[in-house]
Amino acid sequence: MGKAGKREYVQVLRLLETFELNEVQQAIGDALQRGAIGFDAVKHLLLCRIERKPPRLNLDVYPYLPKTEVRLTQACAYLSLLTGEAA
């Protein structure tokens, strides 16, 4: 997601200024299970968990949101950091 993805990541990290680490972790896990990893989704799921309300996150009405793809990291992927090349 490039620059926008970095911004989303920082926004999620900033949730730790207000909420407990385990609460943010659980919200991120919920978002990953739903395939909706983004600041808005994580914050929504976090607030729903705290308020004990069911989340109202229907991705069918947000087709533009990026889908998540979580893969295992290959150690060789980090070699590009040493050479400065793309993996």
C-alpha positions in Angstrom: 0.0 0.0 0.0 3.0 2.3 -0.1 2.9 5.6 1.7 -0.8 5.1 2.6 0.0 1.8 4.2 2.7 3.3 6.3 0.2 6.0 7.4 -2.4 3.3 8.3 0.3 1.4 10.3 1.3 4.5 12.3 -2.4 5.2 13.0 -2.9 1.7 14.4 0.2 2.1 16.5 -1.1 5.4 17.9 -4.1 3.5 19.3 -1.6 2.3 21.9 -1.6 5.9 23.3 -5.1 5.4 24.4 -5.7 1.6 24.7 -4.0 -1.3 26.2 -1.6 -3.4 24.1 -3.7 -6.6 24.5 -6.9 -4.8 23.4 -5.2 -3.5 20.2 -3.7 -6.9 19.5 -7.1 -8.5 19.8 -8.6 -5.9 17.5 -5.9 -6.5 14.9 -6.5 -10.2 15.1 -10.2 -9.7 14.6 -9.5 -7.4 11.6 -7.1 -10.0 10.1 -9.8 -12.8 10.5 -12.3 -10.6 8.7 -9.8 -9.7 5.9 -10.2 -5.9 6.7 -6.8 -4.7 8.0 -6.8 -1.0 8.1 -7.0 1.7 10.8 -10.7 2.3 10.5 -11.5 -1.4 10.8 -9.1 -2.0 13.7 -10.4 1.0 15.6 -14.1 0.0 15.0 -13.4 -3.6 16.2 -11.5 -2.3 19.2 -14.3 0.1 20.3 -16.9 -2.6 19.7 -15.0 -5.0 21.9 -14.7 -2.4 24.7 -18.3 -1.4 24.4 -19.4 -5.0 24.2 -21.4 -4.3 21.0 -21.4 -6.5 17.9 -19.2 -5.1 15.1 -21.1 -3.8 12.1 -18.4 -4.3 9.5 -19.8 -5.6 6.2 -17.0 -5.6 3.6 -19.5 -6.0 0.7 -20.3 -2.3 1.0 -16.6 -1.4 0.9 -15.2 -3.1 -2.2 -12.3 -0.6 -2.4 -10.7 -1.7 0.9 -7.6 -3.8 0.4 -7.8 -7.5 1.1 -5.2 -8.9 3.4 -2.8 -11.6 2.4 -0.7 -13.0 5.3 2.2 -15.2 4.3 5.1 -16.8 6.0 8.2 -14.7 5.8 11.1 -16.2 3.9 14.5 -15.4 5.5 16.0 -14.6 2.0 13.5 -11.7 1.7 15.6 -9.7 4.2 18.7 -10.0 2.0 17.3 -7.1 -0.1 17.7 -4.9 3.0 21.5 -5.4 2.8 21.8 -4.8 -0.9 19.2 -2.1 -1.2 17.4 -4.0 -4.0 13.7 -5.0 -4.1 13.0 -8.6 -3.2 
